């Protein structure tokens, strides 16, 4: 029997060893791999309220203990992991591993198997304020109500910072797809990509990005790693682990790395754009006859247009986020969408819909093929950045797309038509369209207005929404962007506070 092509050449050790997709890994597989590969430790990993990866290390004392931790998980202090949602007086939570997330640590000298975990409460029910469980509920509800599967992938932008060697300087703000020696950290990015793939990340490509500059004897170079579309829960797991890998590897190399949305005025900020698509029975639902965007896709876009201002509450969680969302910086400011247009909030990128075989045109020895390109079409939300909680963000986008599909058909299509920007037109800072929030405080107000749609079907816990609103309001940044633009010291103070967001 031929091996699944999605499994062949996998960089994940367990997928390669068993010859099957990670989604099919079982507890028995995990135990077999640990025994056969002489794994000595197991790490449980999980994101908490602050969005960072937390880790619990287990020594494998014997087979019985290994079976116990894989089956029962372990207790953790929920009040330390989720201080806004768990009181110290009743703080215990369980963490239980998800076997499909298993990978061999690329960093540990001691052979270590890592697994991402889910949180459960004292009654054995999924913890309602867990970001991962929120996304799970969003994905389940989407499929149950629409009959389709919601898939996503991220574009992860970040700056690498090191001492400037002054040789072959890159042109300021012209680093897009630059090669060595003008791009200094391409090899570092390739190493990151290799390690991310070992954790199970399905990478599409990597490249240097627009942003590069020198200041105070240091070089700042922007890079991007983009992923392939997959079920939304896996997409979020991959982004979480990718940031963990890049930071760890940067630390080993003596390089500083930041995913902060903005690190100085007048230079390109870093986003975390999310591409989405809807599928059914393995077939794409984003296009229809002639390669045109389908009705379902336009209705989903309408939902994102309606909820866009509150989506910033999940995707833009620091005051510096709103220094990036300004006109003329290839970052969106207006609630609108369009084809192949980087000034809009939701972009419909090229989707291989021409029906022409470009490979055969470029390579005359190749026969013309009739490959199905329907799955290639996505739509891209461009407002989020690296301060986002990736699980909350993708859950919010999933809710928004479902909202558009549940809306009355004519209303949804009318919204989509009204918010459309034609090719060649600018959507940035356009008075015709509603503007995105300009601060955490404004974002919190929009989430307060829209919360009923996120809480519908039990997707977002009211406690989680309350906590997000409270945190955003605590920044008290209603007029901060204007003040920071005039005060470089204030700007740098704010950048420092969000540098490792």
Secondary structure in CASP SS format (residue, H / E / C, confidence):
PFRMAT SS
TARGET T0000
AUTHOR 0000-0000-0000
METHOD secondary structure of the structure
MODEL  1
X C 1.00
X C 1.00
X C 1.00
X C 1.00
X C 1.00
X C 1.00
X C 1.00
X C 1.00
X C 1.00
X C 1.00
X C 1.00
X C 1.00
X H 1.00
X H 1.00
X H 1.00
X H 1.00
X H 1.00
X H 1.00
X C 1.00
X C 1.00
X C 1.00
X H 1.00
X H 1.00
X H 1.00
X C 1.00
X C 1.00
X H 1.00
X H 1.00
X H 1.00
X H 1.00
X H 1.00
X H 1.00
X H 1.00
X H 1.00
X H 1.00
X H 1.00
X C 1.00
X C 1.00
X C 1.00
X C 1.00
X E 1.00
X E 1.00
X E 1.00
X E 1.00
X E 1.00
X E 1.00
X E 1.00
X C 1.00
X C 1.00
X C 1.00
X C 1.00
X C 1.00
X E 1.00
X E 1.00
X E 1.00
X E 1.00
X E 1.00
X E 1.00
X E 1.00
X C 1.00
X C 1.00
X C 1.00
X H 1.00
X H 1.00
X H 1.00
X H 1.00
X H 1.00
X H 1.00
X H 1.00
X H 1.00
X H 1.00
X H 1.00
X C 1.00
X E 1.00
X E 1.00
X E 1.00
X E 1.00
X H 1.00
X H 1.00
X H 1.00
X H 1.00
X C 1.00
X C 1.00
X C 1.00
X C 1.00
X C 1.00
X C 1.00
X H 1.00
X H 1.00
X H 1.00
X C 1.00
X E 1.00
X E 1.00
X E 1.00
X E 1.00
X E 1.00
X E 1.00
X C 1.00
X H 1.00
X H 1.00
X H 1.00
X C 1.00
X E 1.00
X E 1.00
X C 1.00
X C 1.00
X C 1.00
X C 1.00
X C 1.00
X C 1.00
X C 1.00
X E 1.00
X E 1.00
X E 1.00
X E 1.00
X E 1.00
X E 1.00
X E 1.00
X E 1.00
X E 1.00
X C 1.00
X C 1.00
X C 1.00
X C 1.00
X C 1.00
X E 1.00
X C 1.00
X C 1.00
X C 1.00
X C 1.00
X H 1.00
X H 1.00
X H 1.00
X H 1.00
X H 1.00
X H 1.00
X H 1.00
X H 1.00
X H 1.00
X H 1.00
X H 1.00
X H 1.00
X H 1.00
X H 1.00
X H 1.00
X H 1.00
X C 1.00
X C 1.00
X E 1.00
X E 1.00
X E 1.00
X E 1.00
X E 1.00
X E 1.00
X E 1.00
X E 1.00
X E 1.00
X E 1.00
X E 1.00
X E 1.00
X E 1.00
X E 1.00
X E 1.00
X C 1.00
X C 1.00
X C 1.00
X C 1.00
X C 1.00
X C 1.00
X C 1.00
X C 1.00
X C 1.00
X C 1.00
X C 1.00
X C 1.00
X C 1.00
X C 1.00
X C 1.00
X C 1.00
X C 1.00
X C 1.00
X C 1.00
X C 1.00
X C 1.00
X C 1.00
X H 1.00
X H 1.00
X H 1.00
X H 1.00
X H 1.00
X H 1.00
X H 1.00
X H 1.00
X H 1.00
X H 1.00
X H 1.00
X H 1.00
X H 1.00
X C 1.00
X C 1.00
X C 1.00
X C 1.00
X E 1.00
X E 1.00
X E 1.00
X E 1.00
X E 1.00
X E 1.00
X E 1.00
X E 1.00
X E 1.00
X E 1.00
X E 1.00
X E 1.00
X E 1.00
X C 1.00
X C 1.00
X E 1.00
X E 1.00
X E 1.00
X E 1.00
X E 1.00
X E 1.00
X E 1.00
X E 1.00
X E 1.00
X E 1.00
X C 1.00
X C 1.00
X E 1.00
X E 1.00
X H 1.00
X H 1.00
X H 1.00
X H 1.00
X H 1.00
X H 1.00
X H 1.00
X H 1.00
X H 1.00
X H 1.00
X H 1.00
X H 1.00
X H 1.00
X H 1.00
X H 1.00
X H 1.00
X H 1.00
X H 1.00
X H 1.00
X H 1.00
X H 1.00
X H 1.00
X C 1.00
X C 1.00
X E 1.00
X E 1.00
X E 1.00
X C 1.00
X C 1.00
X C 1.00
X C 1.00
X C 1.00
X C 1.00
X C 1.00
X C 1.00
X C 1.00
X C 1.00
X C 1.00
X C 1.00
X E 1.00
X C 1.00
X C 1.00
X E 1.00
X E 1.00
X E 1.00
X E 1.00
X E 1.00
X E 1.00
X E 1.00
X C 1.00
X C 1.00
X E 1.00
X E 1.00
X C 1.00
X C 1.00
X E 1.00
X C 1.00
X H 1.00
X H 1.00
X H 1.00
X C 1.00
X E 1.00
X C 1.00
X H 1.00
X H 1.00
X H 1.00
X H 1.00
X H 1.00
X H 1.00
X H 1.00
X H 1.00
X H 1.00
X H 1.00
X H 1.00
X H 1.00
X H 1.00
X H 1.00
X H 1.00
X H 1.00
X H 1.00
X H 1.00
X H 1.00
X H 1.00
X H 1.00
X C 1.00
X C 1.00
X C 1.00
X C 1.00
X C 1.00
X H 1.00
X H 1.00
X H 1.00
X H 1.00
X C 1.00
X C 1.00
X C 1.00
X C 1.00
X C 1.00
X C 1.00
X C 1.00
X C 1.00
X C 1.00
X E 1.00
X C 1.00
X C 1.00
X E 1.00
X E 1.00
X E 1.00
X C 1.00
X C 1.00
X C 1.00
X C 1.00
X C 1.00
X C 1.00
X E 1.00
X E 1.00
X E 1.00
X C 1.00
X C 1.00
X C 1.00
X C 1.00
X C 1.00
X C 1.00
X C 1.00
X C 1.00
X C 1.00
X H 1.00
X H 1.00
X H 1.00
X H 1.00
X H 1.00
X C 1.00
X C 1.00
X C 1.00
X C 1.00
X C 1.00
X C 1.00
X C 1.00
X C 1.00
X C 1.00
X C 1.00
X C 1.00
X H 1.00
X H 1.00
X H 1.00
X C 1.00
X C 1.00
X E 1.00
X E 1.00
X E 1.00
X C 1.00
X C 1.00
X C 1.00
X E 1.00
X C 1.00
X C 1.00
X C 1.00
X C 1.00
X H 1.00
X H 1.00
X H 1.00
X H 1.00
X H 1.00
X H 1.00
X H 1.00
X H 1.00
X H 1.00
X H 1.00
X H 1.00
X H 1.00
X H 1.00
X H 1.00
X H 1.00
X H 1.00
X H 1.00
X C 1.00
X C 1.00
X H 1.00
X H 1.00
X H 1.00
X H 1.00
X H 1.00
X H 1.00
X H 1.00
X H 1.00
X H 1.00
X H 1.00
X C 1.00
X E 1.00
X E 1.00
X C 1.00
X C 1.00
X C 1.00
X C 1.00
X C 1.00
X C 1.00
X C 1.00
X C 1.00
X C 1.00
X C 1.00
X C 1.00
X C 1.00
X C 1.00
X E 1.00
X C 1.00
X C 1.00
X C 1.00
X C 1.00
X H 1.00
X H 1.00
X H 1.00
X H 1.00
X H 1.00
X H 1.00
X H 1.00
X H 1.00
X H 1.00
X H 1.00
X H 1.00
X H 1.00
X H 1.00
X H 1.00
X H 1.00
X H 1.00
X H 1.00
X H 1.00
X H 1.00
X C 1.00
X C 1.00
X C 1.00
X H 1.00
X H 1.00
X H 1.00
X H 1.00
X H 1.00
X H 1.00
X H 1.00
X H 1.00
X H 1.00
X H 1.00
X H 1.00
X H 1.00
X H 1.00
X C 1.00
X C 1.00
X C 1.00
X C 1.00
X C 1.00
X H 1.00
X H 1.00
X H 1.00
X H 1.00
X H 1.00
X H 1.00
X H 1.00
X C 1.00
X H 1.00
X H 1.00
X H 1.00
X H 1.00
X H 1.00
X H 1.00
X H 1.00
X H 1.00
X H 1.00
X H 1.00
X H 1.00
X C 1.00
X C 1.00
X C 1.00
END
